[in-house]
Amino acid sequence: MADLSKIEAILPSEGTGGPGEATTAGPERWTVHTLLLTGIFLVGLLFALYFARVILLPILFAFLLSLLLQPAMNGLLKIKLPKPIASALVIVVVYGALGGLGSLVGPPAAEWFSKAPESVERLQTKVGHASTLLTKLDRATAKVEKMATPAGAGEAPAVTVQGPRLRTILFAGTRDTLTGLFTMTILLFFLLMSGDQFLRRLVEVAPRLSDKKQVVEIAREVERSIAGYLLTISLMNGALGVATTLIAWGCGMEDALLWGTLAFLLNYIPILGPVVMTAVMFMAGLVQFDSLPLAALPAGLYFLAHLIEAESVTPLLLARRFALNPVMIILALVFWYWMWGVPGALLAVPMLATFKILCDRVEPLMALGHFLGGDPPANGVNTASYGNGNSPS
């Protein structure tokens, strides 16, 4: 208390000066005013991002795919193919490969969806606790309805729910998907064909030579790091998909290629995707096998393969590119899934990594970039170096 009294004694007293004494009311009001304006701006930005997702998602996916496919584009240009033909050829090959994979896994996926009610019944039969819980829930619901019905009340009037039909909702979603796919394809074509045109324009707009150099450094670093990340993750996801296919086939599961493809796709969503895949594999095992240990075996082997990939191989390959704070990854996944759904979860990590690169190169934001980064590995490699030998943070 004595120390506190000394500190308070040297503080200027409030309201003791004359008419010309400066007060803090003005700066306080300005600070509150600034905070309110900042809050309003952030709320408006969230609404804008949410309602603009129909146009923003195709644009962002087009930019990411252009980074991933640029090496193939450069290879075709080296053999003197014209840019429009090379760009179209890359897109046709990628879409053809995806279409071929879809034609292989589409019928098994449709069959599983058609058997969903039967599969749920089998799961309820095998998991007795879940069946008992559902029965108790039904009884409790019936009692609540009976208690809520007035004594002597006649037949309840019919209630008609007015709203769009299921067919309308499905066709609206299909229309938005096709529109987004068309927009992404057109933009991807021109991005691949234009090459460094955007970068050249940004360099021309920058006022000073130092700004021009900084623009080039940031653009090159984003291209190198994000393209390397996407390529490495795609290769590792493909390897995990092959391993999952072999695991499902070796365990005697039906439609092994379907589970391998699903593991490949879900692994693009860090942390949450493998958890969902493990649950899916376990439920599929429960549907197909009568023995609980045999049903859990495919899910356990998949999770083991994922741990080997996620904790050993992928960090070794990406150690010199970038490392991100795991807490920030989770927050980014939750936020962008809340904003944009599954496409937002797919874009969360690349956008977070791009933002970290920008923070590491802009001096006022370097502290935030350091906060977004992960811990360096035990071998002393600086995981924030992004492969260029210099630590931006």
ROLOLO-189813 format. One record per residue (C-alpha): residue number from 1; residue in three letters; x, y, z. Coordinates in Angstrom, 3 decimals. Layout:
BEGIN
> num, residu, x, y, z
> NUM, ALA, X, Y, Z .
...
***
This chain:
BEGIN
> num, residu, x, y, z
> 1, MET, 0.000, 0.000, 0.000 .
> 2, ALA, 2.898, 2.358, 0.710 .
> 3, ASP, 4.312, 1.914, -2.807 .
> 4, LEU, 0.901, 2.523, -4.311 .
> 5, SER, 0.543, 5.748, -2.298 .
> 6, LYS, 3.885, 6.983, -3.616 .
> 7, ILE, 2.838, 6.272, -7.193 .
> 8, GLU, -0.515, 7.990, -6.730 .
> 9, ALA, 1.206, 11.025, -5.142 .
> 10, ILE, 3.199, 11.814, -8.291 .
> 11, LEU, 0.172, 11.496, -10.596 .
> 12, PRO, -1.441, 14.800, -11.649 .
> 13, SER, -4.698, 15.513, -9.898 .
> 14, GLU, -7.874, 15.759, -11.956 .
> 15, GLY, -10.080, 18.836, -12.090 .
> 16, THR, -7.767, 21.102, -10.034 .
> 17, GLY, -6.554, 23.388, -12.791 .
> 18, GLY, -7.979, 26.591, -14.066 .
> 19, PRO, -9.930, 27.201, -17.223 .
> 20, GLY, -6.879, 26.719, -19.428 .
> 21, GLU, -5.903, 23.329, -17.998 .
> 22, ALA, -5.845, 20.501, -20.529 .
> 23, THR, -8.251, 17.684, -19.846 .
> 24, THR, -8.360, 14.073, -21.060 .
> 25, ALA, -12.011, 14.142, -22.014 .
> 26, GLY, -11.273, 14.935, -25.632 .
> 27, PRO, -8.707, 12.125, -26.220 .
> 28, GLU, -10.919, 9.633, -24.331 .
> 29, ARG, -13.894, 10.526, -26.468 .
> 30, TRP, -11.727, 10.182, -29.576 .
> 31, THR, -10.469, 6.765, -28.449 .
> 32, VAL, -13.990, 5.477, -27.855 .
> 33, HIS, -15.068, 6.974, -31.161 .
> 34, THR, -12.220, 5.202, -32.943 .
> 35, LEU, -13.017, 1.877, -31.288 .
> 36, LEU, -16.676, 2.172, -32.241 .
> 37, LEU, -15.794, 2.964, -35.852 .
> 38, THR, -13.367, 0.034, -35.927 .
> 39, GLY, -16.037, -2.304, -34.557 .
> 40, ILE, -18.576, -1.091, -37.110 .
> 41, PHE, -16.030, -1.573, -39.888 .
> 42, LEU, -15.239, -5.127, -38.763 .
> 43, VAL, -18.911, -6.069, -38.545 .
> 44, GLY, -19.498, -4.614, -42.000 .
> 45, LEU, -16.487, -6.498, -43.328 .
> 46, LEU, -17.798, -9.794, -41.925 .
> 47, PHE, -21.171, -9.260, -43.578 .
> 48, ALA, -19.475, -8.332, -46.855 .
> 49, LEU, -17.280, -11.454, -46.782 .
> 50, TYR, -20.273, -13.651, -46.009 .
> 51, PHE, -22.559, -12.307, -48.711 .
> 52, ALA, -19.747, -12.041, -51.286 .
> 53, ARG, -18.715, -15.695, -50.882 .
> 54, VAL, -20.407, -16.632, -54.161 .
> 55, ILE, -17.914, -14.510, -56.108 .
> 56, LEU, -14.932, -14.575, -53.706 .
> 57, LEU, -14.636, -18.370, -53.455 .
> 58, PRO, -14.175, -18.975, -57.229 .
> 59, ILE, -11.617, -16.161, -57.374 .
> 60, LEU, -9.578, -17.489, -54.450 .
> 61, PHE, -9.667, -21.069, -55.732 .
> 62, ALA, -8.602, -19.856, -59.185 .
> 63, PHE, -5.571, -18.065, -57.726 .
> 64, LEU, -4.583, -21.108, -55.644 .
> 65, LEU, -4.943, -23.472, -58.589 .
> 66, SER, -2.912, -21.127, -60.771 .
> 67, LEU, -0.072, -21.321, -58.231 .
> 68, LEU, -0.348, -25.126, -58.160 .
> 69, LEU, -0.498, -25.524, -61.949 .
> 70, GLN, 2.062, -22.876, -62.897 .
> 71, PRO, 4.981, -25.368, -63.034 .
> 72, ALA, 3.059, -27.496, -65.553 .
> 73, MET, 2.253, -24.355, -67.516 .
> 74, ASN, 5.921, -23.357, -67.558 .
> 75, GLY, 6.882, -26.823, -68.787 .
> 76, LEU, 4.484, -26.560, -71.735 .
> 77, LEU, 5.779, -23.093, -72.575 .
> 78, LYS, 9.336, -24.439, -72.721 .
> 79, ILE, 8.345, -26.698, -75.609 .
> 80, LYS, 7.099, -23.619, -77.508 .
> 81, LEU, 3.367, -24.198, -77.100 .
> 82, PRO, 1.299, -20.998, -77.440 .
> 83, LYS, 0.033, -19.662, -74.120 .
> 84, PRO, -3.712, -20.097, -74.859 .
> 85, ILE, -3.195, -23.707, -75.977 .
> 86, ALA, -0.947, -24.520, -73.016 .
> 87, SER, -3.390, -22.982, -70.535 .
> 88, ALA, -6.359, -24.838, -72.023 .
> 89, LEU, -4.414, -28.103, -72.112 .
> 90, VAL, -3.484, -27.876, -68.422 .
> 91, ILE, -7.095, -27.218, -67.420 .
> 92, VAL, -8.445, -30.021, -69.642 .
> 93, VAL, -5.972, -32.537, -68.213 .
> 94, VAL, -6.779, -31.584, -64.608 .
> 95, TYR, -10.528, -31.628, -65.133 .
> 96, GLY, -10.265, -34.888, -67.077 .
> 97, ALA, -8.378, -36.558, -64.235 .
> 98, LEU, -10.921, -35.315, -61.686 .
> 99, GLY, -13.790, -36.428, -63.908 .
> 100, GLY, -12.269, -39.885, -64.324 .
> 101, LEU, -11.813, -40.235, -60.569 .
> 102, GLY, -15.370, -39.034, -60.021 .
> 103, SER, -16.726, -41.609, -62.455 .
> 104, LEU, -14.965, -44.348, -60.483 .
> 105, VAL, -16.082, -43.323, -57.005 .
> 106, GLY, -19.448, -41.792, -57.968 .
> 107, PRO, -21.478, -45.033, -58.217 .
> 108, PRO, -20.191, -46.453, -54.890 .
> 109, ALA, -20.863, -43.114, -53.165 .
> 110, ALA, -24.388, -42.991, -54.594 .
> 111, GLU, -24.978, -46.560, -53.421 .
> 112, TRP, -23.852, -45.689, -49.892 .
> 113, PHE, -26.164, -42.688, -49.828 .
> 114, SER, -29.067, -44.844, -51.009 .
> 115, LYS, -28.353, -47.361, -48.244 .
> 116, ALA, -28.073, -44.673, -45.573 .
> 117, PRO, -31.407, -45.440, -43.793 .
> 118, GLU, -30.618, -49.153, -43.707 .
> 119, SER, -27.100, -48.430, -42.455 .
> 120, VAL, -28.444, -46.242, -39.656 .
> 121, GLU, -30.774, -49.030, -38.556 .
> 122, ARG, -27.897, -51.496, -38.489 .
> 123, LEU, -25.818, -49.084, -36.449 .
> 124, GLN, -28.663, -48.608, -33.988 .
> 125, THR, -29.014, -52.363, -33.674 .
> 126, LYS, -25.305, -52.848, -32.992 .
> 127, VAL, -24.938, -49.904, -30.666 .
> 128, GLY, -27.525, -50.698, -28.020 .
> 129, HIS, -26.926, -47.568, -25.983 .
> 130, ALA, -27.748, -45.326, -28.898 .
> 131, SER, -30.977, -47.220, -29.572 .
> 132, THR, -31.997, -47.005, -25.921 .
> 133, LEU, -31.232, -43.294, -25.853 .
> 134, LEU, -33.361, -42.683, -28.949 .
> 135, THR, -36.254, -44.650, -27.433 .
> 136, LYS, -36.116, -42.616, -24.223 .
> 137, LEU, -35.963, -39.426, -26.249 .
> 138, ASP, -39.059, -40.428, -28.211 .
> 139, ARG, -40.957, -41.190, -24.999 .
> 140, ALA, -39.929, -37.897, -23.417 .
> 141, THR, -41.019, -36.017, -26.525 .
> 142, ALA, -44.415, -37.733, -26.459 .
> 143, LYS, -44.894, -36.826, -22.772 .
> 144, VAL, -44.005, -33.181, -23.428 .
> 145, GLU, -46.455, -33.021, -26.312 .
> 146, LYS, -49.186, -34.545, -24.151 .
> 147, MET, -48.519, -32.070, -21.341 .
> 148, ALA, -48.548, -29.142, -23.755 .
> 149, THR, -51.945, -30.119, -25.206 .
> 150, PRO, -54.823, -28.266, -23.407 .
> 151, ALA, -57.423, -30.434, -21.712 .
> 152, GLY, -60.536, -30.936, -23.836 .
> 153, ALA, -58.870, -29.475, -26.887 .
> 154, GLY, -60.131, -30.823, -30.139 .
> 155, GLU, -58.136, -31.889, -33.083 .
> 156, ALA, -55.236, -29.563, -33.703 .
> 157, PRO, -55.531, -27.472, -36.827 .
> 158, ALA, -53.407, -28.478, -39.753 .
> 159, VAL, -50.262, -26.450, -40.191 .
> 160, THR, -48.891, -25.878, -43.653 .
> 161, VAL, -45.261, -24.861, -43.925 .
> 162, GLN, -44.748, -22.344, -46.660 .
> 163, GLY, -41.273, -22.265, -48.149 .
> 164, PRO, -39.152, -23.437, -51.031 .
> 165, ARG, -39.415, -27.067, -51.990 .
> 166, LEU, -36.481, -29.449, -51.716 .
> 167, ARG, -36.163, -29.566, -55.496 .
> 168, THR, -35.871, -25.776, -55.609 .
> 169, ILE, -33.159, -25.761, -52.929 .
> 170, LEU, -31.156, -28.496, -54.658 .
> 171, PHE, -31.373, -26.862, -58.072 .
> 172, ALA, -30.431, -23.484, -56.595 .
> 173, GLY, -27.336, -25.037, -54.986 .
> 174, THR, -26.431, -26.796, -58.233 .
> 175, ARG, -26.836, -23.573, -60.165 .
> 176, ASP, -24.556, -21.680, -57.766 .
> 177, THR, -21.978, -24.472, -57.918 .
> 178, LEU, -21.959, -24.549, -61.713 .
> 179, THR, -21.753, -20.763, -61.871 .
> 180, GLY, -18.819, -20.747, -59.455 .
> 181, LEU, -17.084, -23.543, -61.380 .
> 182, PHE, -17.501, -21.682, -64.662 .
> 183, THR, -16.170, -18.450, -63.120 .
> 184, MET, -13.203, -20.251, -61.598 .
> 185, THR, -12.373, -21.992, -64.881 .
> 186, ILE, -12.448, -18.802, -66.950 .
> 187, LEU, -10.359, -16.891, -64.406 .
> 188, LEU, -7.903, -19.800, -64.086 .
> 189, PHE, -7.449, -19.876, -67.858 .
> 190, PHE, -6.515, -16.194, -68.006 .
> 191, LEU, -4.343, -16.372, -64.885 .
> 192, LEU, -2.285, -19.191, -66.374 .
> 193, MET, -2.056, -17.387, -69.690 .
> 194, SER, -1.115, -13.996, -68.240 .
> 195, GLY, 1.772, -15.301, -66.127 .
> 196, ASP, 3.563, -12.393, -64.400 .
> 197, GLN, 1.353, -9.672, -65.838 .
> 198, PHE, -0.249, -8.860, -62.470 .
> 199, LEU, 3.158, -8.663, -60.817 .
> 200, ARG, 4.474, -6.334, -63.505 .
> 201, ARG, 1.482, -4.033, -63.075 .
> 202, LEU, 1.949, -3.935, -59.301 .
> 203, VAL, 5.614, -3.084, -59.727 .
> 204, GLU, 4.733, -0.289, -62.144 .
> 205, VAL, 2.191, 1.188, -59.721 .
> 206, ALA, 4.583, 1.185, -56.722 .
> 207, PRO, 5.916, 4.750, -56.282 .
> 208, ARG, 9.463, 4.149, -54.986 .
> 209, LEU, 12.229, 1.712, -55.888 .
> 210, SER, 12.174, 0.223, -52.378 .
> 211, ASP, 8.423, -0.356, -52.695 .
> 212, LYS, 8.920, -2.041, -56.068 .
> 213, LYS, 11.512, -4.392, -54.571 .
> 214, GLN, 9.228, -5.169, -51.635 .
> 215, VAL, 6.310, -5.971, -53.962 .
> 216, VAL, 8.500, -8.347, -55.973 .
> 217, GLU, 9.827, -10.049, -52.818 .
> 218, ILE, 6.354, -10.552, -51.342 .
> 219, ALA, 4.878, -11.817, -54.624 .
> 220, ARG, 7.739, -14.240, -55.278 .
> 221, GLU, 7.692, -15.506, -51.711 .
> 222, VAL, 3.932, -16.090, -51.755 .
> 223, GLU, 4.192, -17.877, -55.101 .
> 224, ARG, 7.120, -20.051, -54.012 .
> 225, SER, 5.822, -20.890, -50.543 .
> 226, ILE, 2.130, -21.447, -51.321 .
> 227, ALA, 2.862, -23.362, -54.534 .
> 228, GLY, 5.362, -25.547, -52.672 .
> 229, TYR, 2.881, -26.078, -49.860 .
> 230, LEU, 0.044, -27.024, -52.211 .
> 231, LEU, 2.236, -29.360, -54.246 .
> 232, THR, 3.689, -31.065, -51.172 .
> 233, ILE, 0.331, -31.425, -49.469 .
> 234, SER, -1.274, -32.774, -52.653 .
> 235, LEU, 1.445, -35.402, -53.047 .
> 236, MET, 1.206, -36.428, -49.390 .
> 237, ASN, -2.588, -36.529, -49.543 .
> 238, GLY, -2.340, -38.724, -52.623 .
> 239, ALA, 0.038, -41.074, -50.811 .
> 240, LEU, -2.310, -41.194, -47.827 .
> 241, GLY, -5.231, -41.886, -50.169 .
> 242, VAL, -3.359, -44.823, -51.713 .
> 243, ALA, -2.459, -46.130, -48.252 .
> 244, THR, -6.092, -45.824, -47.123 .
> 245, THR, -7.254, -47.698, -50.227 .
> 246, LEU, -4.835, -50.522, -49.475 .
> 247, ILE, -5.886, -50.564, -45.802 .
> 248, ALA, -9.574, -50.780, -46.690 .
> 249, TRP, -8.910, -53.479, -49.303 .
> 250, GLY, -6.698, -55.463, -46.919 .
> 251, CYS, -9.327, -55.318, -44.173 .
> 252, GLY, -12.012, -56.583, -46.544 .
> 253, MET, -14.034, -53.366, -46.753 .
> 254, GLU, -16.213, -52.723, -49.765 .
> 255, ASP, -15.465, -49.820, -52.155 .
> 256, ALA, -11.864, -49.368, -51.015 .
> 257, LEU, -11.237, -46.713, -53.707 .
> 258, LEU, -14.064, -44.595, -52.300 .
> 259, TRP, -12.464, -44.486, -48.848 .
> 260, GLY, -9.057, -43.695, -50.331 .
> 261, THR, -10.497, -40.809, -52.342 .
> 262, LEU, -12.358, -39.486, -49.311 .
> 263, ALA, -9.158, -39.645, -47.238 .
> 264, PHE, -7.313, -37.741, -49.999 .
> 265, LEU, -9.905, -34.948, -50.036 .
> 266, LEU, -10.462, -34.626, -46.280 .
> 267, ASN, -6.741, -34.431, -45.574 .
> 268, TYR, -6.703, -30.971, -47.185 .
> 269, ILE, -8.500, -29.781, -44.034 .
> 270, PRO, -5.883, -29.944, -41.255 .
> 271, ILE, -6.787, -31.584, -37.939 .
> 272, LEU, -10.552, -31.676, -38.526 .
> 273, GLY, -10.450, -33.622, -41.798 .
> 274, PRO, -8.576, -36.670, -40.430 .
> 275, VAL, -10.848, -36.742, -37.372 .
> 276, VAL, -13.918, -36.860, -39.616 .
> 277, MET, -12.296, -39.529, -41.806 .
> 278, THR, -11.503, -41.696, -38.788 .
> 279, ALA, -15.145, -41.505, -37.660 .
> 280, VAL, -16.377, -42.309, -41.181 .
> 281, MET, -14.074, -45.332, -41.431 .
> 282, PHE, -15.244, -46.575, -38.033 .
> 283, MET, -18.945, -46.238, -38.922 .
> 284, ALA, -18.389, -47.931, -42.279 .
> 285, GLY, -16.651, -50.766, -40.454 .
> 286, LEU, -19.575, -51.087, -38.039 .
> 287, VAL, -21.973, -51.350, -40.970 .
> 288, GLN, -19.954, -54.017, -42.784 .
> 289, PHE, -18.537, -56.146, -39.953 .
> 290, ASP, -20.227, -57.834, -37.015 .
> 291, SER, -17.180, -57.871, -34.756 .
> 292, LEU, -16.357, -54.571, -33.025 .
> 293, PRO, -12.540, -55.093, -33.098 .
> 294, LEU, -12.699, -55.904, -36.807 .
> 295, ALA, -14.869, -52.846, -37.414 .
> 296, ALA, -12.392, -50.599, -35.579 .
> 297, LEU, -9.315, -52.037, -37.327 .
> 298, PRO, -9.574, -50.008, -40.604 .
> 299, ALA, -10.125, -46.748, -38.704 .
> 300, GLY, -7.183, -47.494, -36.406 .
> 301, LEU, -4.840, -48.339, -39.276 .
> 302, TYR, -5.906, -45.208, -41.168 .
> 303, PHE, -5.275, -43.031, -38.122 .
> 304, LEU, -1.840, -44.616, -37.697 .
> 305, ALA, -1.004, -43.887, -41.344 .
> 306, HIS, -2.199, -40.316, -40.893 .
> 307, LEU, -0.009, -39.857, -37.805 .
> 308, ILE, 3.044, -41.072, -39.710 .
> 309, GLU, 2.268, -38.678, -42.564 .
> 310, ALA, 1.336, -35.674, -40.416 .
> 311, GLU, 3.972, -35.956, -37.693 .
> 312, SER, 6.993, -37.203, -39.640 .
> 313, VAL, 6.954, -36.965, -43.425 .
> 314, THR, 5.046, -33.736, -44.107 .
> 315, PRO, 6.826, -31.616, -41.435 .
> 316, LEU, 10.162, -32.829, -42.802 .
> 317, LEU, 9.231, -31.722, -46.314 .
> 318, LEU, 7.691, -28.398, -45.236 .
> 319, ALA, 10.115, -27.481, -42.455 .
> 320, ARG, 11.960, -24.905, -44.562 .
> 321, ARG, 8.858, -23.380, -46.063 .
> 322, PHE, 6.768, -22.187, -43.163 .
> 323, ALA, 5.354, -23.161, -39.817 .
> 324, LEU, 2.141, -21.803, -38.383 .
> 325, ASN, 0.852, -21.571, -34.843 .
> 326, PRO, -1.467, -24.594, -34.330 .
> 327, VAL, -3.866, -22.490, -32.270 .
> 328, MET, -4.126, -19.968, -35.107 .
> 329, ILE, -4.752, -22.813, -37.562 .
> 330, ILE, -7.678, -24.052, -35.467 .
> 331, LEU, -9.081, -20.538, -35.142 .
> 332, ALA, -8.720, -19.966, -38.886 .
> 333, LEU, -10.436, -23.273, -39.651 .
> 334, VAL, -13.335, -22.528, -37.302 .
> 335, PHE, -13.731, -18.950, -38.532 .
> 336, TRP, -13.617, -19.640, -42.260 .
> 337, TYR, -15.804, -22.744, -41.928 .
> 338, TRP, -18.334, -20.559, -40.112 .
> 339, MET, -18.075, -17.957, -42.859 .
> 340, TRP, -17.904, -20.074, -46.025 .
> 341, GLY, -18.465, -23.707, -45.025 .
> 342, VAL, -16.217, -26.495, -46.338 .
> 343, PRO, -14.632, -24.302, -49.089 .
> 344, GLY, -13.644, -21.837, -46.379 .
> 345, ALA, -11.995, -24.621, -44.359 .
> 346, LEU, -10.028, -25.659, -47.459 .
> 347, LEU, -8.818, -22.093, -47.990 .
> 348, ALA, -8.092, -21.334, -44.318 .
> 349, VAL, -4.468, -22.494, -44.143 .
> 350, PRO, -3.293, -21.017, -47.497 .
> 351, MET, -4.877, -17.671, -46.619 .
> 352, LEU, -3.337, -17.724, -43.139 .
> 353, ALA, 0.086, -18.567, -44.601 .
> 354, THR, -0.222, -15.783, -47.183 .
> 355, PHE, -1.162, -13.306, -44.479 .
> 356, LYS, 1.852, -14.391, -42.401 .
> 357, ILE, 4.193, -13.871, -45.360 .
> 358, LEU, 2.764, -10.391, -45.829 .
> 359, CYS, 3.194, -9.608, -42.124 .
> 360, ASP, 6.793, -10.856, -42.163 .
> 361, ARG, 7.663, -8.462, -45.007 .
> 362, VAL, 5.848, -5.336, -43.766 .
> 363, GLU, 7.716, -3.820, -40.829 .
> 364, PRO, 4.706, -2.592, -38.772 .
> 365, LEU, 3.174, -6.086, -38.989 .
> 366, MET, 6.284, -8.157, -38.169 .
> 367, ALA, 5.210, -8.702, -34.558 .
> 368, LEU, 1.898, -10.147, -35.759 .
> 369, GLY, 3.750, -12.366, -38.234 .
> 370, HIS, 5.958, -13.669, -35.433 .
> 371, PHE, 2.826, -14.394, -33.357 .
> 372, LEU, 1.278, -16.346, -36.238 .
> 373, GLY, 4.398, -18.487, -36.662 .
> 374, GLY, 4.976, -21.835, -35.046 .
> 375, ASP, 7.851, -22.961, -32.841 .
> 376, PRO, 11.119, -23.891, -34.556 .
> 377, PRO, 11.874, -27.629, -34.673 .
> 378, ALA, 14.261, -29.320, -32.282 .
> 379, ASN, 17.042, -29.588, -34.897 .
> 380, GLY, 17.379, -25.796, -34.976 .
> 381, VAL, 15.950, -25.224, -38.439 .
> 382, ASN, 14.116, -21.919, -38.582 .
> 383, THR, 10.713, -22.894, -39.879 .
> 384, ALA, 9.824, -19.290, -40.597 .
> 385, SER, 12.529, -18.948, -43.255 .
> 386, TYR, 10.212, -20.009, -46.116 .
> 387, GLY, 13.088, -21.704, -47.853 .
> 388, ASN, 15.069, -18.560, -48.712 .
> 389, GLY, 17.643, -18.803, -45.970 .
> 390, ASN, 16.550, -15.584, -44.244 .
> 391, SER, 14.204, -15.342, -41.333 .
> 392, PRO, 11.715, -12.576, -42.057 .
> 393, SER, 10.574, -12.552, -38.492 .
***
